Amino acid sequence: MDTRLRDLREDNDLTQEECAKIAYISKKSYIRYEKGERIPPLDTVKAYAEYYHVSIDYIAKMTDISQPYPKE
């Protein structure tokens, strides 16, 4: 998950601070998730999936297909 978060951030030209704001978390927490030091909670992963329009499975590295996040 760590490299996937970093790749998505870099592909979208975002800073770590901007990514932290997307999920309403601290920059320190985001950095830990990106480095793989901590696993983000599901609501945080969901926030990134919605923002980047990818599936939760893609962020969690359960698939390499970045399926769009389903719209409700």
N, CA, C, O and CB atoms as a CASP TS submission, in Angstrom:
PFRMAT TS
TARGET T0000
AUTHOR 0000-0000-0000
METHOD Language model
MODEL 1
PARENT N/A
ATOM      1  N   MET     1       0.819  -1.189   0.000  1.00  0.00           N
ATOM      2  CA  MET     1       0.000   0.000   0.000  1.00  0.00           C
ATOM      3  C   MET     1       0.865   1.256   0.000  1.00  0.00           C
ATOM      4  O   MET     1       0.500   2.270  -0.595  1.00  0.00           O
ATOM      5  CB  MET     1      -0.933  -0.003   1.199  1.00  0.00           C
ATOM      6  N   ASP     2       1.995   1.183   0.659  1.00  0.00           N
ATOM      7  CA  ASP     2       2.866   2.343   0.790  1.00  0.00           C
ATOM      8  C   ASP     2       3.311   2.912  -0.556  1.00  0.00           C
ATOM      9  O   ASP     2       3.192   4.114  -0.793  1.00  0.00           O
ATOM     10  CB  ASP     2       4.073   1.978   1.604  1.00  0.00           C
ATOM     11  N   THR     3       3.824   2.053  -1.437  1.00  0.00           N
ATOM     12  CA  THR     3       4.294   2.556  -2.731  1.00  0.00           C
ATOM     13  C   THR     3       3.129   3.021  -3.594  1.00  0.00           C
ATOM     14  O   THR     3       3.287   3.938  -4.400  1.00  0.00           O
ATOM     15  CB  THR     3       5.094   1.475  -3.469  1.00  0.00           C
ATOM     16  N   ARG     4       1.980   2.411  -3.440  1.00  0.00           N
ATOM     17  CA  ARG     4       0.803   2.803  -4.222  1.00  0.00           C
ATOM     18  C   ARG     4       0.367   4.218  -3.831  1.00  0.00           C
ATOM     19  O   ARG     4       0.036   5.027  -4.698  1.00  0.00           O
ATOM     20  CB  ARG     4      -0.364   1.794  -4.007  1.00  0.00           C
ATOM     21  N   LEU     5       0.367   4.513  -2.538  1.00  0.00           N
ATOM     22  CA  LEU     5       0.008   5.862  -2.095  1.00  0.00           C
ATOM     23  C   LEU     5       0.999   6.888  -2.634  1.00  0.00           C
ATOM     24  O   LEU     5       0.604   7.955  -3.103  1.00  0.00           O
ATOM     25  CB  LEU     5      -0.043   5.930  -0.557  1.00  0.00           C
ATOM     26  N   ARG     6       2.279   6.561  -2.564  1.00  0.00           N
ATOM     27  CA  ARG     6       3.300   7.484  -3.067  1.00  0.00           C
ATOM     28  C   ARG     6       3.150   7.691  -4.569  1.00  0.00           C
ATOM     29  O   ARG     6       3.215   8.822  -5.051  1.00  0.00           O
ATOM     30  CB  ARG     6       4.708   6.959  -2.744  1.00  0.00           C
ATOM     31  N   ASP     7       2.949   6.606  -5.307  1.00  0.00           N
ATOM     32  CA  ASP     7       2.798   6.713  -6.760  1.00  0.00           C
ATOM     33  C   ASP     7       1.581   7.551  -7.137  1.00  0.00           C
ATOM     34  O   ASP     7       1.658   8.391  -8.034  1.00  0.00           O
ATOM     35  CB  ASP     7       2.684   5.323  -7.383  1.00  0.00           C
ATOM     36  N   LEU     8       0.467   7.329  -6.460  1.00  0.00           N
ATOM     37  CA  LEU     8      -0.742   8.115  -6.743  1.00  0.00           C
ATOM     38  C   LEU     8      -0.500   9.590  -6.435  1.00  0.00           C
ATOM     39  O   LEU     8      -0.911  10.464  -7.198  1.00  0.00           O
ATOM     40  CB  LEU     8      -1.944   7.587  -5.921  1.00  0.00           C
ATOM     41  N   ARG     9       0.164   9.861  -5.323  1.00  0.00           N
ATOM     42  CA  ARG     9       0.467  11.249  -4.948  1.00  0.00           C
ATOM     43  C   ARG     9       1.356  11.905  -5.994  1.00  0.00           C
ATOM     44  O   ARG     9       1.071  13.012  -6.451  1.00  0.00           O
ATOM     45  CB  ARG     9       1.149  11.304  -3.566  1.00  0.00           C
ATOM     46  N   GLU    10       2.420  11.231  -6.369  1.00  0.00           N
ATOM     47  CA  GLU    10       3.351  11.801  -7.341  1.00  0.00           C
ATOM     48  C   GLU    10       2.718  11.945  -8.720  1.00  0.00           C
ATOM     49  O   GLU    10       2.966  12.932  -9.412  1.00  0.00           O
ATOM     50  CB  GLU    10       4.599  10.941  -7.438  1.00  0.00           C
ATOM     51  N   ASP    11       1.906  10.977  -9.126  1.00  0.00           N
ATOM     52  CA  ASP    11       1.224  11.058 -10.425  1.00  0.00           C
ATOM     53  C   ASP    11       0.262  12.239 -10.496  1.00  0.00           C
ATOM     54  O   ASP    11      -0.040  12.736 -11.581  1.00  0.00           O
ATOM     55  CB  ASP    11       0.466   9.764 -10.702  1.00  0.00           C
ATOM     56  N   ASN    12      -0.216  12.684  -9.344  1.00  0.00           N
ATOM     57  CA  ASN    12      -1.165  13.794  -9.293  1.00  0.00           C
ATOM     58  C   ASN    12      -0.518  15.092  -8.825  1.00  0.00           C
ATOM     59  O   ASN    12      -1.209  16.062  -8.513  1.00  0.00           O
ATOM     60  CB  ASN    12      -2.316  13.444  -8.380  1.00  0.00           C
ATOM     61  N   ASP    13       0.813  15.104  -8.779  1.00  0.00           N
ATOM     62  CA  ASP    13       1.581  16.291  -8.384  1.00  0.00           C
ATOM     63  C   ASP    13       1.096  16.903  -7.074  1.00  0.00           C
ATOM     64  O   ASP    13       0.888  18.112  -6.979  1.00  0.00           O
ATOM     65  CB  ASP    13       1.514  17.333  -9.477  1.00  0.00           C
ATOM     66  N   LEU    14       0.921  16.053  -6.072  1.00  0.00           N
ATOM     67  CA  LEU    14       0.477  16.515  -4.763  1.00  0.00           C
ATOM     68  C   LEU    14       1.611  16.399  -3.756  1.00  0.00           C
ATOM     69  O   LEU    14       2.499  15.557  -3.894  1.00  0.00           O
ATOM     70  CB  LEU    14      -0.746  15.714  -4.290  1.00  0.00           C
ATOM     71  N   THR    15       1.570  17.250  -2.746  1.00  0.00           N
ATOM     72  CA  THR    15       2.533  17.148  -1.653  1.00  0.00           C
ATOM     73  C   THR    15       1.976  16.197  -0.597  1.00  0.00           C
ATOM     74  O   THR    15       0.795  15.849  -0.617  1.00  0.00           O
ATOM     75  CB  THR    15       2.836  18.552  -1.036  1.00  0.00           C
ATOM     76  N   GLN    16       2.829  15.789   0.308  1.00  0.00           N
ATOM     77  CA  GLN    16       2.362  14.932   1.396  1.00  0.00           C
ATOM     78  C   GLN    16       1.354  15.678   2.264  1.00  0.00           C
ATOM     79  O   GLN    16       0.396  15.085   2.760  1.00  0.00           O
ATOM     80  CB  GLN    16       3.549  14.444   2.252  1.00  0.00           C
ATOM     81  N   GLU    17       1.566  16.951   2.443  1.00  0.00           N
ATOM     82  CA  GLU    17       0.632  17.759   3.238  1.00  0.00           C
ATOM     83  C   GLU    17      -0.741  17.827   2.566  1.00  0.00           C
ATOM     84  O   GLU    17      -1.765  17.721   3.241  1.00  0.00           O
ATOM     85  CB  GLU    17       1.191  19.182   3.443  1.00  0.00           C
ATOM     86  N   GLU    18      -0.768  18.002   1.254  1.00  0.00           N
ATOM     87  CA  GLU    18      -2.042  18.030   0.530  1.00  0.00           C
ATOM     88  C   GLU    18      -2.762  16.691   0.655  1.00  0.00           C
ATOM     89  O   GLU    18      -3.984  16.652   0.805  1.00  0.00           O
ATOM     90  CB  GLU    18      -1.813  18.373  -0.955  1.00  0.00           C
ATOM     91  N   CYS    19      -2.016  15.606   0.595  1.00  0.00           N
ATOM     92  CA  CYS    19      -2.619  14.273   0.730  1.00  0.00           C
ATOM     93  C   CYS    19      -3.175  14.060   2.130  1.00  0.00           C
ATOM     94  O   CYS    19      -4.214  13.420   2.292  1.00  0.00           O
ATOM     95  CB  CYS    19      -1.591  13.183   0.407  1.00  0.00           C
ATOM     96  N   ALA    20      -2.511  14.575   3.116  1.00  0.00           N
ATOM     97  CA  ALA    20      -3.013  14.460   4.485  1.00  0.00           C
ATOM     98  C   ALA    20      -4.354  15.175   4.618  1.00  0.00           C
ATOM     99  O   ALA    20      -5.268  14.672   5.270  1.00  0.00           O
ATOM    100  CB  ALA    20      -1.994  15.039   5.489  1.00  0.00           C
ATOM    101  N   LYS    21      -4.468  16.335   4.007  1.00  0.00           N
ATOM    102  CA  LYS    21      -5.714  17.104   4.081  1.00  0.00           C
ATOM    103  C   LYS    21      -6.872  16.384   3.396  1.00  0.00           C
ATOM    104  O   LYS    21      -8.018  16.522   3.824  1.00  0.00           O
ATOM    105  CB  LYS    21      -5.519  18.477   3.452  1.00  0.00           C
ATOM    106  N   ILE    22      -6.596  15.628   2.352  1.00  0.00           N
ATOM    107  CA  ILE    22      -7.650  14.890   1.637  1.00  0.00           C
ATOM    108  C   ILE    22      -8.395  13.961   2.594  1.00  0.00           C
ATOM    109  O   ILE    22      -9.618  13.843   2.519  1.00  0.00           O
ATOM    110  CB  ILE    22      -7.046  14.074   0.464  1.00  0.00           C
ATOM    111  N   ALA    23      -7.667  13.309   3.482  1.00  0.00           N
ATOM    112  CA  ALA    23      -8.259  12.328   4.397  1.00  0.00           C
ATOM    113  C   ALA    23      -8.431  12.884   5.820  1.00  0.00           C
ATOM    114  O   ALA    23      -8.772  12.145   6.743  1.00  0.00           O
ATOM    115  CB  ALA    23      -7.393  11.072   4.438  1.00  0.00           C
ATOM    116  N   TYR    24      -8.192  14.193   5.986  1.00  0.00           N
ATOM    117  CA  TYR    24      -8.342  14.831   7.300  1.00  0.00           C
ATOM    118  C   TYR    24      -7.472  14.163   8.365  1.00  0.00           C
ATOM    119  O   TYR    24      -7.922  13.871   9.473  1.00  0.00           O
ATOM    120  CB  TYR    24      -9.805  14.796   7.736  1.00  0.00           C
ATOM    121  N   ILE    25      -6.216  13.933   7.991  1.00  0.00           N
ATOM    122  CA  ILE    25      -5.262  13.343   8.928  1.00  0.00           C
ATOM    123  C   ILE    25      -4.044  14.254   9.008  1.00  0.00           C
ATOM    124  O   ILE    25      -3.904  15.180   8.209  1.00  0.00           O
ATOM    125  CB  ILE    25      -4.855  11.896   8.492  1.00  0.00           C
ATOM    126  N   SER    26      -3.173  13.995   9.959  1.00  0.00           N
ATOM    127  CA  SER    26      -1.962  14.803  10.077  1.00  0.00           C
ATOM    128  C   SER    26      -0.959  14.406   8.995  1.00  0.00           C
ATOM    129  O   SER    26      -0.989  13.297   8.463  1.00  0.00           O
ATOM    130  CB  SER    26      -1.334  14.643  11.482  1.00  0.00           C
ATOM    131  N   LYS    27      -0.084  15.341   8.693  1.00  0.00           N
ATOM    132  CA  LYS    27       0.973  15.059   7.720  1.00  0.00           C
ATOM    133  C   LYS    27       1.857  13.919   8.236  1.00  0.00           C
ATOM    134  O   LYS    27       2.298  13.068   7.463  1.00  0.00           O
ATOM    135  CB  LYS    27       1.826  16.334   7.445  1.00  0.00           C
ATOM    136  N   LYS    28       2.106  13.912   9.536  1.00  0.00           N
ATOM    137  CA  LYS    28       2.928  12.862  10.147  1.00  0.00           C
ATOM    138  C   LYS    28       2.304  11.479   9.930  1.00  0.00           C
ATOM    139  O   LYS    28       3.008  10.520   9.614  1.00  0.00           O
ATOM    140  CB  LYS    28       3.106  13.132  11.655  1.00  0.00           C
ATOM    141  N   SER    29       0.982  11.382  10.100  1.00  0.00           N
ATOM    142  CA  SER    29       0.297  10.101   9.869  1.00  0.00           C
ATOM    143  C   SER    29       0.418   9.692   8.413  1.00  0.00           C
ATOM    144  O   SER    29       0.699   8.534   8.107  1.00  0.00           O
ATOM    145  CB  SER    29      -1.190  10.193  10.272  1.00  0.00           C
ATOM    146  N   TYR    30       0.203  10.654   7.507  1.00  0.00           N
ATOM    147  CA  TYR    30       0.290  10.328   6.082  1.00  0.00           C
ATOM    148  C   TYR    30       1.682   9.799   5.735  1.00  0.00           C
ATOM    149  O   TYR    30       1.810   8.799   5.029  1.00  0.00           O
ATOM    150  CB  TYR    30      -0.039  11.566   5.222  1.00  0.00           C
ATOM    151  N   ILE    31       2.702  10.457   6.222  1.00  0.00           N
ATOM    152  CA  ILE    31       4.075  10.030   5.935  1.00  0.00           C
ATOM    153  C   ILE    31       4.304   8.599   6.426  1.00  0.00           C
ATOM    154  O   ILE    31       4.957   7.804   5.750  1.00  0.00           O
ATOM    155  CB  ILE    31       5.091  10.993   6.594  1.00  0.00           C
ATOM    156  N   ARG    32       3.771   8.277   7.594  1.00  0.00           N
ATOM    157  CA  ARG    32       3.916   6.909   8.120  1.00  0.00           C
ATOM    158  C   ARG    32       3.221   5.895   7.212  1.00  0.00           C
ATOM    159  O   ARG    32       3.738   4.799   6.996  1.00  0.00           O
ATOM    160  CB  ARG    32       3.341   6.815   9.549  1.00  0.00           C
ATOM    161  N   TYR    33       2.052   6.257   6.681  1.00  0.00           N
ATOM    162  CA  TYR    33       1.347   5.356   5.763  1.00  0.00           C
ATOM    163  C   TYR    33       2.150   5.187   4.482  1.00  0.00           C
ATOM    164  O   TYR    33       2.292   4.079   3.967  1.00  0.00           O
ATOM    165  CB  TYR    33      -0.070   5.889   5.444  1.00  0.00           C
ATOM    166  N   GLU    34       2.673   6.300   3.974  1.00  0.00           N
ATOM    167  CA  GLU    34       3.416   6.252   2.719  1.00  0.00           C
ATOM    168  C   GLU    34       4.720   5.465   2.866  1.00  0.00           C
ATOM    169  O   GLU    34       5.153   4.814   1.915  1.00  0.00           O
ATOM    170  CB  GLU    34       3.712   7.667   2.231  1.00  0.00           C
ATOM    171  N   LYS    35       5.338   5.514   4.013  1.00  0.00           N
ATOM    172  CA  LYS    35       6.580   4.771   4.262  1.00  0.00           C
ATOM    173  C   LYS    35       6.326   3.320   4.646  1.00  0.00           C
ATOM    174  O   LYS    35       7.263   2.527   4.745  1.00  0.00           O
ATOM    175  CB  LYS    35       7.378   5.449   5.357  1.00  0.00           C
ATOM    176  N   GLY    36       5.057   2.970   4.862  1.00  0.00           N
ATOM    177  CA  GLY    36       4.731   1.610   5.252  1.00  0.00           C
ATOM    178  C   GLY    36       4.953   1.330   6.726  1.00  0.00           C
ATOM    179  O   GLY    36       4.976   0.172   7.142  1.00  0.00           O
ATOM    180  N   GLU    37       5.117   2.378   7.518  1.00  0.00           N
ATOM    181  CA  GLU    37       5.327   2.205   8.953  1.00  0.00           C
ATOM    182  C   GLU    37       4.020   1.904   9.680  1.00  0.00           C
ATOM    183  O   GLU    37       4.023   1.292  10.749  1.00  0.00           O
ATOM    184  CB  GLU    37       5.976   3.452   9.543  1.00  0.00           C
ATOM    185  N   ARG    38       2.926   2.328   9.106  1.00  0.00           N
ATOM    186  CA  ARG    38       1.592   2.095   9.673  1.00  0.00           C
ATOM    187  C   ARG    38       0.632   1.747   8.548  1.00  0.00           C
ATOM    188  O   ARG    38       0.856   2.102   7.390  1.00  0.00           O
ATOM    189  CB  ARG    38       1.086   3.341  10.464  1.00  0.00           C
ATOM    190  N   ILE    39      -0.440   1.049   8.901  1.00  0.00           N
ATOM    191  CA  ILE    39      -1.485   0.727   7.932  1.00  0.00           C
ATOM    192  C   ILE    39      -2.650   1.675   8.178  1.00  0.00           C
ATOM    193  O   ILE    39      -3.152   1.752   9.299  1.00  0.00           O
ATOM    194  CB  ILE    39      -1.938  -0.776   8.045  1.00  0.00           C
ATOM    195  N   PRO    40      -3.091   2.397   7.152  1.00  0.00           N
ATOM    196  CA  PRO    40      -4.191   3.341   7.359  1.00  0.00           C
ATOM    197  C   PRO    40      -5.514   2.626   7.609  1.00  0.00           C
ATOM    198  O   PRO    40      -5.742   1.533   7.090  1.00  0.00           O
ATOM    199  CB  PRO    40      -4.325   4.263   6.155  1.00  0.00           C
ATOM    200  N   PRO    41      -6.391   3.250   8.412  1.00  0.00           N
ATOM    201  CA  PRO    41      -7.710   2.659   8.625  1.00  0.00           C
ATOM    202  C   PRO    41      -8.532   2.698   7.338  1.00  0.00           C
ATOM    203  O   PRO    41      -8.229   3.456   6.416  1.00  0.00           O
ATOM    204  CB  PRO    41      -8.453   3.395   9.755  1.00  0.00           C
ATOM    205  N   LEU    42      -9.564   1.879   7.291  1.00  0.00           N
ATOM    206  CA  LEU    42     -10.376   1.751   6.087  1.00  0.00           C
ATOM    207  C   LEU    42     -10.972   3.077   5.633  1.00  0.00           C
ATOM    208  O   LEU    42     -11.021   3.343   4.432  1.00  0.00           O
ATOM    209  CB  LEU    42     -11.479   0.759   6.321  1.00  0.00           C
ATOM    210  N   ASP    43     -11.425   3.915   6.562  1.00  0.00           N
ATOM    211  CA  ASP    43     -12.022   5.187   6.149  1.00  0.00           C
ATOM    212  C   ASP    43     -11.004   6.091   5.464  1.00  0.00           C
ATOM    213  O   ASP    43     -11.362   6.872   4.583  1.00  0.00           O
ATOM    214  CB  ASP    43     -12.622   5.904   7.354  1.00  0.00           C
ATOM    215  N   THR    44      -9.747   5.992   5.860  1.00  0.00           N
ATOM    216  CA  THR    44      -8.690   6.769   5.213  1.00  0.00           C
ATOM    217  C   THR    44      -8.423   6.237   3.809  1.00  0.00           C
ATOM    218  O   THR    44      -8.293   7.014   2.863  1.00  0.00           O
ATOM    219  CB  THR    44      -7.397   6.734   6.055  1.00  0.00           C
ATOM    220  N   VAL    45      -8.342   4.936   3.674  1.00  0.00           N
ATOM    221  CA  VAL    45      -8.134   4.326   2.351  1.00  0.00           C
ATOM    222  C   VAL    45      -9.305   4.673   1.435  1.00  0.00           C
ATOM    223  O   VAL    45      -9.106   4.964   0.255  1.00  0.00           O
ATOM    224  CB  VAL    45      -7.977   2.778   2.470  1.00  0.00           C
ATOM    225  N   LYS    46     -10.512   4.644   1.967  1.00  0.00           N
ATOM    226  CA  LYS    46     -11.699   4.978   1.176  1.00  0.00           C
ATOM    227  C   LYS    46     -11.639   6.423   0.687  1.00  0.00           C
ATOM    228  O   LYS    46     -12.010   6.706  -0.451  1.00  0.00           O
ATOM    229  CB  LYS    46     -12.977   4.753   2.002  1.00  0.00           C
ATOM    230  N   ALA    47     -11.176   7.332   1.533  1.00  0.00           N
ATOM    231  CA  ALA    47     -11.053   8.736   1.137  1.00  0.00           C
ATOM    232  C   ALA    47     -10.098   8.885  -0.050  1.00  0.00           C
ATOM    233  O   ALA    47     -10.370   9.651  -0.974  1.00  0.00           O
ATOM    234  CB  ALA    47     -10.561   9.589   2.325  1.00  0.00           C
ATOM    235  N   TYR    48      -8.992   8.158  -0.025  1.00  0.00           N
ATOM    236  CA  TYR    48      -8.045   8.221  -1.144  1.00  0.00           C
ATOM    237  C   TYR    48      -8.605   7.551  -2.394  1.00  0.00           C
ATOM    238  O   TYR    48      -8.391   8.036  -3.505  1.00  0.00           O
ATOM    239  CB  TYR    48      -6.721   7.563  -0.755  1.00  0.00           C
ATOM    240  N   ALA    49      -9.309   6.460  -2.226  1.00  0.00           N
ATOM    241  CA  ALA    49      -9.923   5.783  -3.374  1.00  0.00           C
ATOM    242  C   ALA    49     -10.916   6.716  -4.065  1.00  0.00           C
ATOM    243  O   ALA    49     -10.949   6.798  -5.293  1.00  0.00           O
ATOM    244  CB  ALA    49     -10.633   4.477  -2.927  1.00  0.00           C
ATOM    245  N   GLU    50     -11.716   7.410  -3.278  1.00  0.00           N
ATOM    246  CA  GLU    50     -12.682   8.350  -3.849  1.00  0.00           C
ATOM    247  C   GLU    50     -11.971   9.510  -4.541  1.00  0.00           C
ATOM    248  O   GLU    50     -12.345   9.902  -5.647  1.00  0.00           O
ATOM    249  CB  GLU    50     -13.622   8.883  -2.756  1.00  0.00           C
ATOM    250  N   TYR    51     -10.950  10.053  -3.892  1.00  0.00           N
ATOM    251  CA  TYR    51     -10.236  11.200  -4.454  1.00  0.00           C
ATOM    252  C   TYR    51      -9.540  10.851  -5.769  1.00  0.00           C
ATOM    253  O   TYR    51      -9.625  11.602  -6.741  1.00  0.00           O
ATOM    254  CB  TYR    51      -9.212  11.721  -3.452  1.00  0.00           C
ATOM    255  N   TYR    52      -8.856   9.714  -5.795  1.00  0.00           N
ATOM    256  CA  TYR    52      -8.092   9.318  -6.980  1.00  0.00           C
ATOM    257  C   TYR    52      -8.922   8.542  -8.006  1.00  0.00           C
ATOM    258  O   TYR    52      -8.426   8.220  -9.086  1.00  0.00           O
ATOM    259  CB  TYR    52      -6.909   8.483  -6.561  1.00  0.00           C
ATOM    260  N   HIS    53     -10.176   8.240  -7.677  1.00  0.00           N
ATOM    261  CA  HIS    53     -11.071   7.481  -8.570  1.00  0.00           C
ATOM    262  C   HIS    53     -10.494   6.107  -8.905  1.00  0.00           C
ATOM    263  O   HIS    53     -10.463   5.686 -10.061  1.00  0.00           O
ATOM    264  CB  HIS    53     -11.325   8.267  -9.867  1.00  0.00           C
ATOM    265  N   VAL    54     -10.041   5.428  -7.859  1.00  0.00           N
ATOM    266  CA  VAL    54      -9.548   4.057  -7.992  1.00  0.00           C
ATOM    267  C   VAL    54     -10.242   3.202  -6.932  1.00  0.00           C
ATOM    268  O   VAL    54     -10.902   3.728  -6.035  1.00  0.00           O
ATOM    269  CB  VAL    54      -7.979   3.991  -7.840  1.00  0.00           C
ATOM    270  N   SER    55     -10.091   1.901  -7.039  1.00  0.00           N
ATOM    271  CA  SER    55     -10.714   1.018  -6.054  1.00  0.00           C
ATOM    272  C   SER    55      -9.846   0.910  -4.798  1.00  0.00           C
ATOM    273  O   SER    55      -8.640   1.155  -4.824  1.00  0.00           O
ATOM    274  CB  SER    55     -10.952  -0.380  -6.660  1.00  0.00           C
ATOM    275  N   ILE    56     -10.492   0.542  -3.723  1.00  0.00           N
ATOM    276  CA  ILE    56      -9.770   0.285  -2.478  1.00  0.00           C
ATOM    277  C   ILE    56      -8.792  -0.867  -2.690  1.00  0.00           C
ATOM    278  O   ILE    56      -7.681  -0.849  -2.161  1.00  0.00           O
ATOM    279  CB  ILE    56     -10.756  -0.037  -1.318  1.00  0.00           C
ATOM    280  N   ASP    57      -9.207  -1.863  -3.464  1.00  0.00           N
ATOM    281  CA  ASP    57      -8.323  -2.995  -3.762  1.00  0.00           C
ATOM    282  C   ASP    57      -7.047  -2.547  -4.462  1.00  0.00           C
ATOM    283  O   ASP    57      -5.977  -3.105  -4.222  1.00  0.00           O
ATOM    284  CB  ASP    57      -9.051  -4.020  -4.625  1.00  0.00           C
ATOM    285  N   TYR    58      -7.153  -1.545  -5.325  1.00  0.00           N
ATOM    286  CA  TYR    58      -5.976  -1.033  -6.028  1.00  0.00           C
ATOM    287  C   TYR    58      -5.003  -0.390  -5.032  1.00  0.00           C
ATOM    288  O   TYR    58      -3.800  -0.645  -5.081  1.00  0.00           O
ATOM    289  CB  TYR    58      -6.393  -0.008  -7.117  1.00  0.00           C
ATOM    290  N   ILE    59      -5.524   0.429  -4.146  1.00  0.00           N
ATOM    291  CA  ILE    59      -4.664   1.077  -3.157  1.00  0.00           C
ATOM    292  C   ILE    59      -4.029   0.037  -2.237  1.00  0.00           C
ATOM    293  O   ILE    59      -2.867   0.168  -1.855  1.00  0.00           O
ATOM    294  CB  ILE    59      -5.465   2.103  -2.331  1.00  0.00           C
ATOM    295  N   ALA    60      -4.793  -0.995  -1.885  1.00  0.00           N
ATOM    296  CA  ALA    60      -4.294  -2.043  -0.990  1.00  0.00           C
ATOM    297  C   ALA    60      -3.412  -3.062  -1.711  1.00  0.00           C
ATOM    298  O   ALA    60      -2.964  -4.034  -1.103  1.00  0.00           O
ATOM    299  CB  ALA    60      -5.460  -2.756  -0.333  1.00  0.00           C
ATOM    300  N   LYS    61      -3.164  -2.849  -2.990  1.00  0.00           N
ATOM    301  CA  LYS    61      -2.319  -3.721  -3.814  1.00  0.00           C
ATOM    302  C   LYS    61      -2.876  -5.132  -3.942  1.00  0.00           C
ATOM    303  O   LYS    61      -2.124  -6.099  -4.063  1.00  0.00           O
ATOM    304  CB  LYS    61      -0.924  -3.783  -3.235  1.00  0.00           C
ATOM    305  N   MET    62      -4.200  -5.240  -3.913  1.00  0.00           N
ATOM    306  CA  MET    62      -4.847  -6.536  -4.118  1.00  0.00           C
ATOM    307  C   MET    62      -5.110  -6.771  -5.597  1.00  0.00           C
ATOM    308  O   MET    62      -5.460  -7.876  -6.012  1.00  0.00           O
ATOM    309  CB  MET    62      -6.162  -6.620  -3.325  1.00  0.00           C
ATOM    310  N   THR    63      -4.935  -5.708  -6.394  1.00  0.00           N
ATOM    311  CA  THR    63      -5.058  -5.788  -7.844  1.00  0.00           C
ATOM    312  C   THR    63      -4.179  -4.712  -8.459  1.00  0.00           C
ATOM    313  O   THR    63      -3.884  -3.700  -7.823  1.00  0.00           O
ATOM    314  CB  THR    63      -6.541  -5.627  -8.300  1.00  0.00           C
ATOM    315  N   ASP    64      -3.764  -4.935  -9.690  1.00  0.00           N
ATOM    316  CA  ASP    64      -2.993  -3.924 -10.411  1.00  0.00           C
ATOM    317  C   ASP    64      -3.873  -3.127 -11.364  1.00  0.00           C
ATOM    318  O   ASP    64      -3.390  -2.252 -12.082  1.00  0.00           O
ATOM    319  CB  ASP    64      -1.852  -4.579 -11.181  1.00  0.00           C
ATOM    320  N   ILE    65      -5.156  -3.433 -11.368  1.00  0.00           N
ATOM    321  CA  ILE    65      -6.101  -2.721 -12.229  1.00  0.00           C
ATOM    322  C   ILE    65      -6.724  -1.601 -11.411  1.00  0.00           C
ATOM    323  O   ILE    65      -7.380  -1.850 -10.400  1.00  0.00           O
ATOM    324  CB  ILE    65      -7.201  -3.685 -12.803  1.00  0.00           C
ATOM    325  N   SER    66      -6.520  -0.383 -11.848  1.00  0.00           N
ATOM    326  CA  SER    66      -7.036   0.764 -11.095  1.00  0.00           C
ATOM    327  C   SER    66      -8.485   1.043 -11.472  1.00  0.00           C
ATOM    328  O   SER    66      -8.808   2.082 -12.047  1.00  0.00           O
ATOM    329  CB  SER    66      -6.172   2.014 -11.347  1.00  0.00           C
ATOM    330  N   GLN    67      -9.339   0.099 -11.138  1.00  0.00           N
ATOM    331  CA  GLN    67     -10.759   0.247 -11.445  1.00  0.00           C
ATOM    332  C   GLN    67     -11.282   1.513 -10.782  1.00  0.00           C
ATOM    333  O   GLN    67     -10.886   1.853  -9.667  1.00  0.00           O
ATOM    334  CB  GLN    67     -11.565  -0.996 -10.976  1.00  0.00           C
ATOM    335  N   PRO    68     -12.166   2.198 -11.470  1.00  0.00           N
ATOM    336  CA  PRO    68     -12.715   3.406 -10.856  1.00  0.00           C
ATOM    337  C   PRO    68     -13.499   3.084  -9.591  1.00  0.00           C
ATOM    338  O   PRO    68     -14.119   2.027  -9.477  1.00  0.00           O
ATOM    339  CB  PRO    68     -13.610   4.143 -11.846  1.00  0.00           C
ATOM    340  N   TYR    69     -13.458   4.002  -8.658  1.00  0.00           N
ATOM    341  CA  TYR    69     -14.234   3.854  -7.437  1.00  0.00           C
ATOM    342  C   TYR    69     -15.708   3.906  -7.812  1.00  0.00           C
ATOM    343  O   TYR    69     -16.118   4.836  -8.507  1.00  0.00           O
ATOM    344  CB  TYR    69     -13.874   4.960  -6.389  1.00  0.00           C
ATOM    345  N   PRO    70     -16.520   2.945  -7.382  1.00  0.00           N
ATOM    346  CA  PRO    70     -17.936   2.934  -7.772  1.00  0.00           C
ATOM    347  C   PRO    70     -18.691   4.136  -7.222  1.00  0.00           C
ATOM    348  O   PRO    70     -18.587   4.457  -6.038  1.00  0.00           O
ATOM    349  CB  PRO    70     -18.602   1.654  -7.295  1.00  0.00           C
ATOM    350  N   LYS    71     -19.441   4.790  -8.080  1.00  0.00           N
ATOM    351  CA  LYS    71     -20.237   5.941  -7.663  1.00  0.00           C
ATOM    352  C   LYS    71     -21.579   5.455  -7.151  1.00  0.00           C
ATOM    353  O   LYS    71     -22.182   4.539  -7.709  1.00  0.00           O
ATOM    354  CB  LYS    71     -20.425   6.946  -8.827  1.00  0.00           C
ATOM    355  N   GLU    72     -22.034   6.084  -6.082  1.00  0.00           N
ATOM    356  CA  GLU    72     -23.321   5.695  -5.508  1.00  0.00           C
ATOM    357  C   GLU    72     -24.397   6.654  -5.936  1.00  0.00           C
ATOM    358  O   GLU    72     -25.556   6.493  -5.552  1.00  0.00           O
ATOM    359  CB  GLU    72     -23.247   5.638  -3.987  1.00  0.00           C
TER
END
